[in-house]
Amino acid sequence: MNQQMDTIPMLTDIVEDGVTGRLLETSDPAEWAYTLGTLATQRDERLRMGAAARALVVADYGLGPFADAFGGIPALLLGPA
């Protein structure tokens, strides 16, 4: 893995190449340009990956998981009802 991907925590946990986005392990501008140019012409692919990414973020990092993880804090602070 190159240094650029290491600078963004959790990137590889959220982005699965070709499923929820694109990951490039390169600093080559030509490869980036090719990948972005290809995505620019593939509307259905962008929509599919965007929907998959949104579903992942909502399921794993949204309000539901947050509430599940931290929902017991008020009871701990306030004691039994």
C-alpha positions in Angstrom: 0.0 0.0 0.0 1.4 3.4 -0.8 1.8 6.4 1.4 -1.2 8.3 0.0 -3.7 5.6 1.1 -2.0 5.4 4.5 -2.8 9.1 5.1 -6.5 8.6 5.1 -7.6 6.5 8.0 -10.1 3.7 7.4 -10.1 4.3 3.6 -9.7 0.6 2.8 -12.4 -0.3 5.4 -15.0 1.9 3.6 -13.9 1.7 -0.1 -13.8 -1.7 -1.7 -12.3 -1.3 -5.2 -15.0 -1.6 -7.8 -17.7 -2.1 -5.3 -18.0 1.0 -3.2 -15.6 3.2 -5.1 -12.2 3.0 -6.7 -8.8 2.6 -5.0 -5.6 3.4 -6.8 -2.3 2.5 -5.3 -0.3 4.8 -7.5 0.8 8.4 -7.7 0.9 8.2 -11.6 -1.2 11.1 -12.9 -1.9 9.1 -16.1 -3.5 6.2 -14.2 -5.6 8.6 -12.2 -6.7 10.5 -15.3 -7.6 7.2 -17.0 -9.6 5.9 -14.1 -11.4 9.2 -13.6 -12.1 9.5 -17.3 -13.5 6.0 -17.4 -15.8 6.7 -14.5 -16.9 10.0 -16.1 -18.3 8.0 -19.0 -19.9 5.2 -16.9 -23.0 6.7 -15.2 -24.5 3.4 -14.2 -21.2 2.3 -12.6 -21.0 5.5 -10.7 -24.6 5.2 -9.5 -24.1 1.5 -8.5 -20.9 2.2 -6.5 -22.4 5.3 -4.9 -25.5 3.3 -3.8 -23.3 0.5 -2.4 -21.1 3.1 -0.6 -24.1 4.8 0.9 -25.6 1.6 2.1 -22.3 0.5 3.7 -21.9 3.9 5.5 -25.5 4.0 6.7 -25.3 0.4 7.9 -21.9 0.5 9.6 -21.4 4.2 10.6 -24.9 5.7 10.6 -27.2 6.7 13.4 -28.4 3.2 14.1 -25.0 1.7 14.8 -24.0 4.8 16.8 -27.2 4.6 18.9 -26.6 0.9 19.5 -23.0 1.5 20.5 -23.7 4.5 22.8 -27.4 4.1 23.7 -26.5 2.7 27.1 -24.5 5.8 28.2 -27.5 7.8 29.5 -28.5 4.9 31.8 -24.9 4.6 33.0 -24.8 8.3 33.8 -28.3 8.6 35.2 -28.7 5.2 36.9 -31.7 3.0 36.7 -35.0 4.6 35.6 
